[in-house]
Amino acid sequence: MRNRRGLAVVRDLWNARDDIARVADVHPGRILPDAALVAAAVTMPSTYDALDSMPEFSTTGARRNQRTWWRLIKAAQT
């Protein structure tokens, strides 16, 4: 990551993913793959539909928490 917003996206998604995984007692990668963290930070989707169409966010765990991911990405962009 070469900018602060990208780093903020990765950090926020990472922390939320770990919290969700801890509560569900599963490996964080099953909630959201590492590739999705990087892809979100690099692409910085501008709409919810853009995030939804990203292949890295097509897993069951990612879709289950899609609104959380979108909220965190938008917060990091501002």
C-alpha positions as CSV (number, residue, x, y, z in Angstrom):
1,M,0.0,0.0,0.0
2,R,1.3,3.4,-1.0
3,N,-1.2,5.7,0.5
4,R,-2.8,6.3,3.9
5,R,-6.3,5.5,2.7
6,G,-5.3,2.1,1.4
7,L,-3.6,1.3,4.7
8,A,-6.7,2.5,6.6
9,V,-8.9,0.2,4.5
10,V,-6.6,-2.8,5.2
11,R,-6.3,-2.0,8.9
12,D,-10.1,-1.6,9.4
13,L,-11.1,-4.6,7.4
14,W,-8.4,-6.7,9.1
15,N,-9.6,-5.7,12.6
16,A,-13.3,-6.2,11.8
17,R,-12.5,-9.6,10.2
18,D,-10.6,-10.7,13.3
19,D,-13.4,-9.6,15.6
20,I,-16.1,-11.5,13.5
21,A,-13.9,-14.6,13.3
22,R,-13.2,-14.6,17.0
23,V,-17.0,-14.4,17.8
24,A,-17.7,-17.1,15.2
25,D,-14.7,-19.2,16.4
26,V,-13.4,-19.7,12.8
27,H,-10.2,-18.8,11.0
28,P,-10.2,-15.2,9.8
29,G,-9.5,-16.3,6.2
30,R,-12.8,-18.1,6.1
31,I,-14.6,-14.8,6.9
32,L,-12.7,-12.7,4.4
33,P,-9.6,-13.8,2.4
34,D,-6.4,-11.8,2.6
35,A,-6.6,-11.1,-1.1
36,A,-9.9,-9.3,-0.6
37,L,-8.3,-6.9,1.9
38,V,-5.6,-6.0,-0.6
39,A,-8.0,-5.8,-3.5
40,A,-10.3,-3.4,-1.6
41,A,-7.4,-1.2,-0.7
42,V,-6.0,-1.1,-4.2
43,T,-9.3,-0.7,-6.1
44,M,-11.1,1.5,-3.6
45,P,-14.6,0.7,-4.8
46,S,-16.8,3.8,-5.1
47,T,-20.1,2.1,-4.8
48,Y,-21.7,-0.8,-2.9
49,D,-22.3,-2.5,-6.2
50,A,-18.7,-2.2,-7.2
51,L,-17.7,-3.9,-4.0
52,D,-20.3,-6.6,-4.5
53,S,-19.0,-7.3,-8.0
54,M,-15.4,-7.9,-6.9
55,P,-14.5,-11.6,-7.2
56,E,-12.5,-11.4,-3.9
57,F,-15.8,-10.6,-2.1
58,S,-17.8,-13.4,-3.6
59,T,-17.2,-16.0,-0.9
60,T,-19.9,-16.9,1.5
61,G,-18.2,-15.3,4.5
62,A,-17.5,-12.1,2.6
63,R,-21.1,-11.8,1.4
64,R,-22.5,-12.5,4.8
65,N,-20.7,-9.3,6.1
66,Q,-20.9,-7.2,3.0
67,R,-22.5,-4.2,4.6
68,T,-19.8,-4.2,7.3
69,W,-17.0,-4.2,4.7
70,W,-18.7,-1.4,2.7
71,R,-19.2,0.7,5.8
72,L,-15.5,0.4,6.7
73,I,-14.3,1.1,3.2
74,K,-16.4,4.3,3.0
75,A,-15.2,5.4,6.4
76,A,-11.6,5.0,5.4
77,Q,-12.1,6.9,2.2
78,T,-13.4,10.0,4.1
